[in-house]
Protein backbone atom coordinates (compact mmCIF):
# COMPACT_ATOMS: atom_id res chain seq x y z
CA UNK A 1 0.00 0.00 0.00
CA UNK A 2 1.40 3.32 -1.01
CA UNK A 3 1.76 6.21 1.40
CA UNK A 4 -0.65 8.31 -0.62
CA UNK A 5 -3.41 5.73 -0.19
CA UNK A 6 -3.18 5.71 3.59
CA UNK A 7 -5.90 7.66 5.39
CA UNK A 8 -4.54 10.11 7.91
CA UNK A 9 -6.59 10.70 11.11
CA UNK A 10 -8.60 13.89 11.02
CA UNK A 11 -7.42 14.88 14.55
CA UNK A 12 -4.28 13.97 16.44
CA UNK A 13 -4.47 12.65 19.98
CA UNK A 14 -3.38 16.00 21.35
CA UNK A 15 -6.11 17.81 19.45
CA UNK A 16 -8.70 15.32 20.69
CA UNK A 17 -7.61 15.83 24.28
CA UNK A 18 -7.73 19.60 23.80
CA UNK A 19 -11.24 19.44 22.34
CA UNK A 20 -12.42 17.20 25.18
CA UNK A 21 -10.91 19.52 27.78
CA UNK A 22 -12.59 22.57 26.22
CA UNK A 23 -15.90 20.71 26.18
CA UNK A 24 -15.56 19.78 29.83
CA UNK A 25 -14.69 23.38 30.71
CA UNK A 26 -17.77 24.67 28.89
CA UNK A 27 -20.00 22.10 30.60
CA UNK A 28 -18.49 22.98 33.98
CA UNK A 29 -19.17 26.70 33.50
CA UNK A 30 -22.73 25.91 32.38
CA UNK A 31 -23.39 23.85 35.50
CA UNK A 32 -21.87 26.57 37.72
CA UNK A 33 -23.63 29.43 35.94
CA UNK A 34 -26.80 29.42 38.14
CA UNK A 35 -24.68 29.92 41.26
CA UNK A 36 -22.44 32.48 39.55
CA UNK A 37 -25.44 34.49 38.32
CA UNK A 38 -27.07 34.27 41.74
CA UNK A 39 -23.89 35.48 43.42
CA UNK A 40 -23.50 38.39 40.99
CA UNK A 41 -27.15 39.46 41.17
CA UNK A 42 -28.01 38.83 44.83
CA UNK A 43 -24.66 39.22 46.63
CA UNK A 44 -21.97 41.09 44.73
CA UNK A 45 -24.43 43.51 43.10
CA UNK A 46 -26.10 44.60 46.37
CA UNK A 47 -22.66 44.90 47.99
CA UNK A 48 -21.52 47.26 45.24
CA UNK A 49 -24.71 49.34 45.54
CA UNK A 50 -24.40 49.55 49.33
CA UNK A 51 -20.77 50.64 48.96
CA UNK A 52 -21.93 53.59 46.84
CA UNK A 53 -24.89 54.36 49.11
CA UNK A 54 -22.64 54.48 52.17
CA UNK A 55 -21.39 57.83 50.82
CA UNK A 56 -24.90 59.12 50.11
CA UNK A 57 -28.03 60.16 51.95
CA UNK A 58 -31.13 58.29 50.81
CA UNK A 59 -34.53 57.96 52.46
CA UNK A 60 -36.02 55.68 49.73
CA UNK A 61 -38.66 58.30 48.82
CA UNK A 62 -36.43 61.07 47.45
CA UNK A 63 -33.40 60.59 45.17
CA UNK A 64 -30.08 59.79 46.82
CA UNK A 65 -27.72 62.71 47.47
CA UNK A 66 -23.95 62.42 47.61
CA UNK A 67 -22.71 63.51 51.04
CA UNK A 68 -19.17 62.12 50.98
CA UNK A 69 -17.95 61.22 54.48
CA UNK A 70 -21.09 62.52 56.17
CA UNK A 71 -22.21 59.02 57.16
CA UNK A 72 -18.76 58.29 58.59
CA UNK A 73 -19.02 61.40 60.75
CA UNK A 74 -22.50 60.35 61.86
CA UNK A 75 -21.18 56.92 62.85
CA UNK A 76 -18.38 58.43 64.93
CA UNK A 77 -20.93 60.56 66.79
CA UNK A 78 -23.53 57.78 67.05
CA UNK A 79 -23.35 56.55 70.64
CA UNK A 80 -26.01 53.93 69.92
CA UNK A 81 -23.92 52.36 67.16
CA UNK A 82 -20.84 52.16 69.36
CA UNK A 83 -22.93 50.77 72.22
CA UNK A 84 -24.48 48.18 69.90
CA UNK A 85 -21.04 47.13 68.67
CA UNK A 86 -19.87 46.77 72.26
CA UNK A 87 -22.92 44.69 73.26
CA UNK A 88 -22.52 42.45 70.22
CA UNK A 89 -18.81 41.95 70.94
CA UNK A 90 -19.55 40.97 74.55
CA UNK A 91 -22.20 38.54 73.35
CA UNK A 92 -19.79 36.96 70.87
CA UNK A 93 -16.90 36.89 73.33
CA UNK A 94 -18.93 34.92 75.87
CA UNK A 95 -21.27 32.80 73.75
CA UNK A 96 -18.71 31.48 71.23
CA UNK A 97 -16.33 29.94 73.82
CA UNK A 98 -19.30 28.48 75.70
CA UNK A 99 -20.64 26.90 72.50
CA UNK A 100 -17.23 25.46 71.67
CA UNK A 101 -16.71 23.95 75.13
CA UNK A 102 -20.25 22.60 75.47
CA UNK A 103 -20.34 21.22 71.92
CA UNK A 104 -17.01 19.46 72.39
CA UNK A 105 -18.07 18.08 75.77
CA UNK A 106 -21.28 16.60 74.36
CA UNK A 107 -19.37 15.17 71.39
CA UNK A 108 -16.90 13.47 73.72
CA UNK A 109 -19.76 11.90 75.68
CA UNK A 110 -21.54 10.72 72.53
CA UNK A 111 -18.34 9.35 71.02
CA UNK A 112 -18.30 6.55 73.56
CA UNK A 113 -19.72 3.10 72.86
CA UNK A 114 -23.01 3.13 74.75
CA UNK A 115 -26.44 1.76 73.99
CA UNK A 116 -28.92 4.10 72.30
CA UNK A 117 -26.14 6.24 70.86
CA UNK A 118 -28.05 7.16 67.68
CA UNK A 119 -31.07 8.21 69.74
CA UNK A 120 -29.01 10.55 71.93
CA UNK A 121 -27.24 12.07 68.94
CA UNK A 122 -30.57 12.75 67.27
CA UNK A 123 -32.03 14.32 70.42
CA UNK A 124 -29.09 16.69 70.81
CA UNK A 125 -29.13 17.66 67.14
CA UNK A 126 -32.89 18.26 66.75
CA UNK A 127 -32.94 21.77 68.33
CA UNK A 128 -30.55 22.99 65.61
CA UNK A 129 -33.20 22.19 62.98
CA UNK A 130 -35.79 24.65 64.35
CA UNK A 131 -36.07 28.11 62.85
CA UNK A 132 -34.81 31.19 64.66
CA UNK A 133 -38.24 32.79 65.17
CA UNK A 134 -39.76 29.63 66.65
CA UNK A 135 -36.82 29.25 69.01
CA UNK A 136 -37.05 32.91 70.05
CA UNK A 137 -40.76 32.58 70.88
CA UNK A 138 -40.09 29.40 72.84
CA UNK A 139 -37.35 30.97 74.92
CA UNK A 140 -39.38 34.11 75.52
CA UNK A 141 -41.88 31.91 77.27
CA UNK A 142 -39.14 30.04 79.17
CA UNK A 143 -37.64 33.33 80.39
CA UNK A 144 -40.98 34.88 81.41
CA UNK A 145 -40.80 36.19 84.99
CA UNK A 146 -44.36 35.31 86.00
CA UNK A 147 -45.05 31.94 84.35
CA UNK A 148 -41.78 31.00 82.67
CA UNK A 149 -40.51 27.46 82.95
CA UNK A 150 -37.10 28.58 84.23
CA UNK A 151 -38.44 30.69 87.09
CA UNK A 152 -40.94 27.99 88.02
CA UNK A 153 -38.05 25.56 88.34
CA UNK A 154 -36.11 28.05 90.47
CA UNK A 155 -39.17 28.68 92.63
CA UNK A 156 -39.40 24.95 93.39
CA UNK A 157 -35.89 25.28 94.84
CA UNK A 158 -36.88 28.32 96.90
CA UNK A 159 -35.14 30.81 94.60
CA UNK A 160 -36.87 33.93 93.35
CA UNK A 161 -35.94 34.11 89.69
CA UNK A 162 -35.13 37.48 88.09
CA UNK A 163 -36.89 39.12 85.21
CA UNK A 164 -34.62 37.58 82.61
CA UNK A 165 -35.81 39.72 79.70
CA UNK A 166 -36.96 42.77 81.64
CA UNK A 167 -33.94 43.35 83.89
CA UNK A 168 -31.00 45.10 82.16
CA UNK A 169 -28.60 43.12 84.32
CA UNK A 170 -29.91 39.76 83.10
CA UNK A 171 -31.21 40.33 79.55
CA UNK A 172 -27.90 39.82 77.73
CA UNK A 173 -27.09 36.83 79.96
CA UNK A 174 -30.42 35.28 79.02
CA UNK A 175 -29.67 35.60 75.30
CA UNK A 176 -26.22 34.08 75.84
CA UNK A 177 -27.82 31.10 77.59
CA UNK A 178 -30.30 30.82 74.75
CA UNK A 179 -27.43 30.69 72.21
CA UNK A 180 -26.47 27.27 73.63
CA UNK A 181 -29.74 25.84 72.36
CA UNK A 182 -28.34 24.99 68.93
CA UNK A 183 -25.06 23.53 70.12
CA UNK A 184 -26.04 20.19 68.59
CA UNK A 185 -25.01 21.42 65.14
CA UNK A 186 -21.42 21.95 66.26
CA UNK A 187 -21.55 18.66 68.16
CA UNK A 188 -21.95 16.80 64.85
CA UNK A 189 -18.83 18.47 63.45
CA UNK A 190 -16.85 17.60 66.58
CA UNK A 191 -18.03 14.01 66.32
CA UNK A 192 -16.74 13.82 62.76
CA UNK A 193 -13.39 15.18 63.94
CA UNK A 194 -13.19 12.75 66.85
CA UNK A 195 -13.97 9.76 64.68
CA UNK A 196 -11.24 10.84 62.27
CA UNK A 197 -8.53 10.45 64.93
CA UNK A 198 -6.68 7.11 64.47
CA UNK A 199 -7.41 4.69 67.31
CA UNK A 200 -3.82 3.43 67.13
CA UNK A 201 -2.67 6.65 68.78
CA UNK A 202 -4.90 6.04 71.80
CA UNK A 203 -3.83 2.42 72.01
CA UNK A 204 -0.15 3.34 71.93
CA UNK A 205 -0.64 6.03 74.57
CA UNK A 206 -2.56 3.62 76.79
CA UNK A 207 0.25 1.08 76.51
CA UNK A 208 2.69 3.81 77.61
CA UNK A 209 0.54 4.37 80.70
CA UNK A 210 -1.19 7.63 79.69
CA UNK A 211 -4.48 8.25 81.47
CA UNK A 212 -7.71 9.64 80.07
CA UNK A 213 -6.78 13.26 80.75
CA UNK A 214 -3.31 12.81 79.32
CA UNK A 215 -4.67 11.23 76.14
CA UNK A 216 -7.17 14.06 75.76
CA UNK A 217 -4.51 16.78 76.15
CA UNK A 218 -1.78 15.17 74.05
CA UNK A 219 -3.84 13.44 71.33
CA UNK A 220 -7.45 14.59 71.12
CA UNK A 221 -6.98 18.34 71.47
CA UNK A 222 -4.05 18.73 69.03
CA UNK A 223 -5.76 16.65 66.35
CA UNK A 224 -9.03 18.54 66.87
CA UNK A 225 -7.49 22.00 66.53
CA UNK A 226 -8.46 22.29 62.81
CA UNK A 227 -12.08 21.61 63.81
CA UNK A 228 -11.84 24.07 66.70
CA UNK A 229 -10.38 26.65 64.33
CA UNK A 230 -13.28 26.18 61.92
CA UNK A 231 -15.85 26.40 64.70
CA UNK A 232 -14.24 29.54 66.11
CA UNK A 233 -14.33 31.33 62.75
CA UNK A 234 -17.94 30.32 62.04
CA UNK A 235 -19.00 31.16 65.60
CA UNK A 236 -17.51 34.67 65.44
CA UNK A 237 -19.13 35.43 62.09
CA UNK A 238 -22.52 34.09 63.18
CA UNK A 239 -22.60 35.70 66.64
CA UNK A 240 -21.63 39.15 65.38
CA UNK A 241 -24.63 39.06 63.04
CA UNK A 242 -27.19 38.02 65.66
CA UNK A 243 -30.55 39.71 65.10
CA UNK A 244 -33.63 37.51 65.47
CA UNK A 245 -33.29 36.89 69.21
CA UNK A 246 -33.20 40.56 70.17
CA UNK A 247 -35.78 41.59 67.56
CA UNK A 248 -38.36 39.01 68.68
CA UNK A 249 -37.67 38.76 72.41
CA UNK A 250 -36.52 42.15 73.69
CA UNK A 251 -36.51 44.63 70.77
CA UNK A 252 -33.10 45.73 71.99
CA UNK A 253 -34.22 46.42 75.55
CA UNK A 254 -34.42 46.81 78.39
CA UNK A 255 -32.45 50.05 78.42
CA UNK A 256 -30.62 48.97 75.24
CA UNK A 257 -29.03 46.04 77.13
CA UNK A 258 -29.59 43.78 74.11
CA UNK A 259 -29.23 46.35 71.35
CA UNK A 260 -27.26 44.24 68.91
CA UNK A 261 -25.48 45.88 66.01
CA UNK A 262 -27.62 44.35 63.26
CA UNK A 263 -30.77 45.43 65.11
CA UNK A 264 -29.45 48.99 65.18
CA UNK A 265 -28.71 48.69 61.46
CA UNK A 266 -32.23 47.40 60.82
CA UNK A 267 -33.78 50.33 62.66
CA UNK A 268 -31.82 52.88 60.65
CA UNK A 269 -32.72 51.19 57.38
CA UNK A 270 -36.38 50.27 57.82
CA UNK A 271 -37.65 52.47 60.68
CA UNK A 272 -35.76 55.72 60.13
CA UNK A 273 -35.25 55.20 56.35
CA UNK A 274 -31.58 56.15 56.52
CA UNK A 275 -30.51 53.74 53.82
CA UNK A 276 -27.21 55.46 53.19
CA UNK A 277 -26.23 55.39 56.84
CA UNK A 278 -27.45 51.80 57.18
CA UNK A 279 -25.23 50.85 54.25
CA UNK A 280 -22.26 52.37 56.04
CA UNK A 281 -23.18 50.44 59.20
CA UNK A 282 -23.21 47.24 57.18
CA UNK A 283 -19.74 47.93 55.80
CA UNK A 284 -18.41 48.76 59.25
CA UNK A 285 -19.66 45.38 60.46
CA UNK A 286 -18.13 43.68 57.42
CA UNK A 287 -14.74 45.25 58.09
CA UNK A 288 -14.97 44.44 61.81
CA UNK A 289 -15.77 40.78 61.13
CA UNK A 290 -13.04 40.63 58.49
CA UNK A 291 -10.41 42.02 60.87
CA UNK A 292 -11.35 39.61 63.66
CA UNK A 293 -11.33 36.70 61.22
CA UNK A 294 -7.90 37.66 59.89
CA UNK A 295 -6.64 37.96 63.47
CA UNK A 296 -7.83 34.44 64.29
CA UNK A 297 -6.39 33.07 61.03
CA UNK A 298 -3.05 34.73 61.78
CA UNK A 299 -2.99 33.29 65.30
CA UNK A 300 -3.81 29.80 64.00
CA UNK A 301 -0.17 29.30 63.03
CA UNK A 302 0.65 29.08 66.73
CA UNK A 303 -2.05 26.67 67.89
CA UNK A 304 -3.61 24.78 64.96
CA UNK A 305 -1.97 21.42 64.25
CA UNK A 306 -2.22 19.82 60.81
CA UNK A 307 -1.09 16.22 60.70
CA UNK A 308 -0.45 16.34 56.93
CA UNK A 309 1.98 19.25 57.35
CA UNK A 310 3.90 17.44 60.08
CA UNK A 311 4.25 14.39 57.84
CA UNK A 312 5.53 16.60 55.04
CA UNK A 313 8.24 17.95 57.32
N, C-alpha and C positions, 0 to 999 in steps of 0.2 A: 504494500500500500504506500502510495507516494505521500509526501508531507503535505502536498496541496489538497489531498482528499480527506485529510484528517479534520474532524470538526473541533474547533477550539471552544472551550467553555465560555459562555457569555459573560460570566462574572468570576473573578478569582476568589479564592477563599477569604482573602483579606477584605475584598469589597463586600462579600456576603456578610461577614461579621460586622462590618461598619454599617450596613443597611439594617441588620437585625438590632444593633445597638441603638441606632437612631429611632427605629420603630418602638423599641422598649422605652426610650426616653419620652417620646411623644405620648405613649400610653400612660406612662407614669404621671406626666404633667396633666393629662386629661383627668385621671383619677383624683389627683390632688387639687384640681381647679375649684371644686366647690368650697373646700376649706380656704384656699387662697383668696377667692372672691369674698367669702364671708369675713375673713380677717381684714381685707382691704376696706370693705364697705362698713362693717359694724365695729371694728376696733381701731385700725390705723386711721381711717377717715375721721371718726369723731375725735380721736386724739389730736389730729392736726387742727381741726376746727376749734377745739378747746384751747389749744396753744395760742391761736390767734385771738380768741375771745378773752383770754386772760389779760390782754393789754387793751381791752375795750370795755365800755359800759353798755350793757344791754338788758332791758327789762322785758324782752319778748314782744311787747306791744309796739314800741317805737324802734326805728332802725338803730343798729349798734353805732357807737361813737368811739373813736380812738382816743384813749386817755393815757397812753404810754404806761408809766410806772405808777399810775394812780392806785391800782388795785394792790400793788406791792406795799405802798404807803398805808393803805387801809388795813392790810394784814398786820403790819408792824404795830399799828395802833389798836388792833382788835383784841381786847383782853379776853373775849369769849373764845376766840380761835386758839390763842395760846393756852388758855385753861383747858379747852377740849383736847388739845394735843397732849397736855400733861396728864389728863385723866386717862386718855387712851394708852399712853405709854405705861402708866402704872398698871392698868388692866393687863396689858401684854406682858409686862415684866413679872407679874405674879402668876397669871393663868397659864402661860406657856410652860414654865418649869413644872408646875403642878400637873399639867396634862402629860408631860413627858414622863415624870416619875410614876404617876398612877397608871398610865398606859403600859409602861414597861413592867411594873409590878404585877398587873393582871396577866400580862403575856407570860411572865415567868411562872405564875401559878397554873395557867392553862397549857403550859408546855409540858407539864408532867403527865405521866401515864396513869390516869384515873378513869373510873367508869363514868359514863355520861359526859365525856369531854366535848363532843359535838353539840350537845344541848347547852352546856354552859357557854361555849363560844358564841352560839347563836343568840343567847339571852343578852350577853354583854354587847353584841354588835347591833342588835335591833334598834336601840335608841338613836343610833347614828343615821338611821333610814328616815326618821321623821323630819318633816319640814320645819324651818325655823320659826314660822308663825305659830304652828301648833305647839311646839315646845315652849315658846314664850308664854302662850296662854296657860299652858299647864303649870309652869313654874310661877306664874303670877298668882295662881290659886294656892300653890304650895306655900308661897311666901306671905300670904295674907295674914295680917295680924290677928284678926278676930276669929276666922274659921279655917285658917291654913293648916295643912297637914303637919308642917314642921313645928309650928307653935303648939299644936295639940299634942304632939309627941313630947315637946319640952315641958308642957304643963303636967303631963302624966308623971314626970320626974320631979315636979315641984319647982320648975324654972319658969319664970315669966319671960316669954320670948319677946324680942324687940319688934318694932315695926320695920321689917326687913327692907321694904320698898318705900317707906315713908320717912325713915330716919336717915339724914345725910351721912351719919356715921356708919351705917350698915348697908346702904343701897349698893355701893360699888362692890362690897364684899359679897353680897347676895348674887350679883351677876357673875362674879368670879367663880363662886360655887356652882352656879348654873352651867358655866362653861365646861365643867367636868362631865356633863351629861353625855356628850358624844365621844367620850374617850375610847369607846369600842372601835372606832374607825382606825385610830392609831395603834390599838392593840393588835389588829390583824397584820399591820405592817411589821410590828415588832415580832410577832409570831413567825412571819416569813423569814425575818433575819435570824431568829434563834434556830429555826430548823435548818438554816443554811450553814450553821457552824458544824464542822466535822466532829463526830462523836469520838474519833480517835484521840483528839486533843484532851477531852475530859478523861478518857480512860488512862492515858499516859500520866496526866496530872494526878489522878487518883492512885495510881501505882506508886508515884513519888511521894505520896502521903499528903497531898494538898486537900484541905477541907472544902466545904461548900462555899464559904466566903472567899477563900483564896482562889478557887476556880472561877468564881464570878468576877473578881477583880482582875485576874491575870488573863482570863480567856474570854469570858462572855462580853465584858465591857469593851475591851479593845476591838473585838471583831464586830461589835454592834455600833461602833462609832460612825460608820457611814450612814446607818439608819437613823441614828440620833441627829446627825448633821442634817439629813433630809427633813426630819420631823421639826427640827428647830427652825429651819428656813420657812417651811410651810406654815408653822405655827405663828411666827412673827408676821408674815404677810396676812394671814387670815385674821389674827387678833387686832391688828391695826386698822382693819376695815370693818370692824364690828358695827352693826347698825340696828338690826331687827330687834334685838333684846331691849335696847334702850327705847326704841321707837314704840314698841308695843307695850312694854311693862311700866316704864317710868316717864317717858317723853323727856328724857334728859334730867329729870328732877330726882329727888327734891333738892332745891337750892343748887341746881346744876351739878350735883354730885356724880351723875352718870351722863353728863353731856359729852358724848363721844364725838370724835372729830367728823366722822361721816354724817352724823346727825346734824351737826352744825352746818356742814356743807349742804345737806338737804334743805335745811331751813332757808339758807340764803338763796338757793336755786328756785325752790318751789313754793315758799311762803313769802319771801321778800322780793322775788323776781330779780335778784342780782346775778344774772347768769354769767356775766363777765367775772365778777368776784368769785363766784362758785367755781368757775373754771380754774382760776388761780389757786383756790384752796385745793382742788383736785391735784394740780401739778405739785404743790407743796407736799402733799401726802405722798405722791409718787416719788419725789426726790428723797423724802425722809425714809420711805421703805427701801428705796434703792441703796441709800447710804448704809443703813443698818444691815442689809443683806450682804453688801460688799464687805462690811466689817466682819461679819460672821464667816464669810468665805475666806477672807484673808487669815483669820485666826484658825481656820480648820487645818492649816499646815502644821500647827503645833499639837493638835489633839485628835485628828481623824487618822485612823490607821487603815490602809488599804493593803490587803494581803498580796494582791497581784504585784504591787509596786515593790514590796519587800522581796518577793521571789525574783523580780527582775534585777534587783541589786545583788 
